[in-house]
Amino acid sequence: MFDGCGGWELIVCDNNSSDRTAEIARTAGAQVVFEPHNQISRARNRGAGAAIGEWLLFVDADSTPSRELFEDLREAIEGGRVLGGGCTIAADHDALPVRAVLAFWNALSRSLRWAAGAFVFCRRDAFSELGGFSEELYASEELDLSGRLKRLARRRRMEFRILHRHPLHTSARKLHLYGWRELSAVFGRFLLSPRRMLRSAEGCSPWYDGRR
């Protein structure tokens, strides 16, 4: 989270972690808030509610933004034309299928201006006006917010921008944990009944079944 003078604050939302997440975060100087209901959108909204900055940046715990990516973000903010956005991503996995999926996603992200959930930024006033992440959704809440931010940006004659010069490095642990077959089954359920699936933790099991 950033203020208009170049300062920043670090907020970690503990969403029922079973390890030393909160302790480690506090030791590193972060403000720790707690969200008792296991839901990504609620955890993000809880963190945003504790922030005081003019800009919000949401980063997943298993992702590592580089200094260069933060510089790209600073330039976008200081340019004055951007309302929000995201960035392209790269995973810690060299397998060809993984690289192909990521290349496909990054192409979609840039062409349709969809922010990956691992890195979403926006003006605080825009986030508040839109009501934050939808708490009706247990997954794809970042795509829903991207759509609403893009519409608001058009009304304000601003941009929703996907940064791409320095991709965010994120973990491929879900592929290791679930494998292609299980993840394909989840995607198939999404295609058959997206509305029903996205509105329950059970339907979005890779994010909520506790497998680590």
C-alpha positions in Angstrom: 0.0 0.0 0.0 1.4 3.4 -1.0 0.7 7.0 -0.2 1.0 10.0 -2.5 4.5 11.0 -1.2 6.3 7.8 -2.1 5.9 6.1 1.3 4.5 2.6 1.8 3.1 0.3 4.4 3.1 -3.5 4.5 0.0 -5.3 5.7 -0.3 -9.1 6.0 -3.7 -10.7 6.4 -3.6 -13.9 8.4 -6.5 -16.0 7.1 -6.3 -18.8 9.6 -2.7 -19.8 8.9 -1.4 -22.9 10.7 2.3 -21.9 10.7 4.3 -19.0 11.9 3.1 -16.6 9.2 1.8 -13.9 11.6 4.9 -14.1 13.8 7.3 -13.9 10.9 5.4 -11.0 9.3 5.5 -9.0 12.5 9.2 -9.6 13.0 9.7 -8.2 9.5 7.9 -5.0 10.4 4.5 -5.8 8.8 1.1 -4.9 10.3 -0.8 -8.2 10.7 -4.6 -8.3 10.5 -6.8 -11.4 11.0 -9.7 -12.6 8.8 -11.5 -15.6 10.4 -13.5 -16.6 7.3 -11.4 -18.6 4.8 -12.0 -16.7 1.6 -9.5 -14.9 -0.7 -11.6 -11.9 -1.4 -12.4 -11.4 2.3 -8.8 -11.6 3.3 -7.8 -9.1 0.6 -10.6 -6.7 1.6 -9.6 -7.1 5.3 -6.1 -6.1 4.5 -7.3 -3.1 2.3 -9.5 -2.0 5.2 -6.5 -1.6 7.4 -4.5 0.4 4.9 -4.2 4.2 4.9 -2.4 4.8 1.6 -3.8 6.3 -1.6 -2.8 3.2 -3.6 -3.4 -0.5 -2.9 -1.2 -3.4 -4.1 -2.3 -7.0 -3.5 0.4 -9.6 -3.7 0.0 -13.3 -3.0 2.2 -14.9 -0.3 3.8 -17.3 -2.7 4.9 -14.6 -5.2 8.1 -12.5 -5.3 7.9 -9.0 -6.9 11.3 -7.7 -8.1 12.7 -4.3 -7.5 12.3 -3.7 -11.3 8.6 -4.5 -11.1 8.1 -2.1 -8.2 9.9 0.6 -10.3 7.5 -0.1 -13.2 4.6 0.3 -10.8 6.0 3.5 -9.4 6.3 4.9 -12.9 2.7 4.0 -13.7 1.4 5.6 -10.6 3.5 8.8 -11.0 2.3 9.1 -14.7 -1.1 10.1 -13.5 -3.1 8.2 -16.1 -3.5 4.8 -14.5 -6.4 3.9 -12.2 -5.3 0.3 -11.6 -3.9 -2.8 -13.2 -1.8 -5.9 -12.8 1.3 -7.6 -14.4 2.3 -10.6 -16.4 3.7 -13.6 -14.4 6.4 -16.2 -14.6 6.6 -19.4 -12.5 9.4 -21.3 -10.9 8.9 -24.2 -13.2 10.8 -24.9 -16.5 8.5 -27.6 -18.0 7.3 -26.7 -21.5 3.5 -27.2 -20.7 3.8 -24.8 -17.8 5.6 -22.2 -19.9 3.0 -22.6 -22.6 0.1 -22.1 -20.2 1.7 -19.0 -18.8 2.4 -17.6 -22.2 -1.2 -18.1 -23.1 -2.4 -16.5 -19.9 0.0 -13.5 -20.3 -1.3 -12.9 -23.8 -4.9 -13.0 -22.6 -4.0 -10.7 -19.6 -2.4 -8.1 -21.9 -5.0 -8.2 -24.6 -8.1 -8.3 -22.4 -6.4 -6.4 -19.5 -7.1 -9.0 -16.9 -5.0 -8.7 -13.7 -3.7 -12.0 -12.3 -4.7 -12.4 -8.7 -1.1 -12.6 -7.5 -0.5 -8.9 -8.3 -3.4 -6.4 -8.4 -3.0 -2.6 -7.9 -5.5 0.3 -7.9 -6.3 3.7 -6.4 -7.8 3.4 -3.0 -10.7 5.7 -3.8 -11.6 3.5 -6.8 -11.4 0.3 -4.7 -13.7 1.9 -2.1 -16.2 3.2 -4.7 -16.5 -0.3 -6.2 -16.8 -2.1 -2.9 -13.6 -4.0 -3.2 -13.3 -7.7 -4.2 -16.6 -9.5 -4.5 -17.2 -11.6 -1.4 -19.7 -13.7 -3.4 -16.8 -15.3 -5.2 -14.3 -17.8 -3.9 -12.1 -17.6 -7.0 -11.7 -15.4 -10.0 -12.5 -12.3 -7.8 -9.5 -10.6 -9.5 -11.1 -10.9 -12.9 -14.4 -9.6 -11.6 -12.6 -6.6 -10.0 -10.6 -6.1 -13.2 -13.8 -5.7 -15.2 -15.3 -3.2 -12.8 -12.0 -1.2 -12.6 -11.8 -1.1 -16.4 -15.3 0.4 -16.6 -14.6 2.9 -13.9 -11.3 3.9 -15.7 -13.2 4.5 -18.9 -15.6 6.8 -17.1 -12.7 8.7 -15.5 -10.8 8.7 -18.8 -8.0 6.8 -17.3 -6.2 3.4 -17.9 -6.2 -0.1 -16.5 -2.7 -1.2 -17.3 -1.0 -4.6 -17.3 2.8 -4.2 -16.6 4.9 -6.6 -18.6 8.5 -5.6 -18.7 9.4 -7.5 -15.5 6.9 -10.3 -14.8 6.0 -11.4 -11.3 7.7 -14.6 -10.2 5.2 -16.9 -8.5 5.1 -20.5 -7.3 4.0 -23.4 -9.3 3.2 -25.4 -6.2 -0.4 -26.1 -7.1 0.8 -28.0 -10.2 3.1 -30.1 -8.0 0.3 -30.7 -5.4 -2.6 -31.5 -7.8 -1.1 -32.4 -11.2 -2.6 -31.8 -14.6 -5.4 -34.4 -14.3 -6.9 -33.0 -11.2 -6.6 -29.4 -12.2 -8.1 -30.2 -15.6 -11.1 -31.7 -13.8 -11.5 -28.5 -11.8 -11.4 -26.4 -15.0 -14.0 -28.8 -16.6 -16.4 -28.1 -13.7 -15.8 -24.4 -14.1 -16.8 -24.6 -17.8 -19.9 -26.6 -17.0 -21.2 -24.4 -14.2 -19.0 -21.4 -13.5 -21.5 -19.5 -11.4 -22.2 -22.3 -9.0 -18.5 -23.4 -8.7 -17.1 -19.9 -8.0 -19.6 -19.3 -5.2 -18.5 -22.0 -2.9 -15.2 -23.1 -1.2 -16.0 -26.7 -2.1 -16.2 -25.9 -5.8 -12.8 -24.1 -5.6 -11.1 -26.9 -3.8 -7.5 -26.2 -5.0 -7.6 -22.9 -3.1 -9.5 -24.1 0.0 -9.0 -27.8 0.7 -5.9 -27.2 2.9 -3.5 -29.2 0.8 0.0 -27.7 1.2 
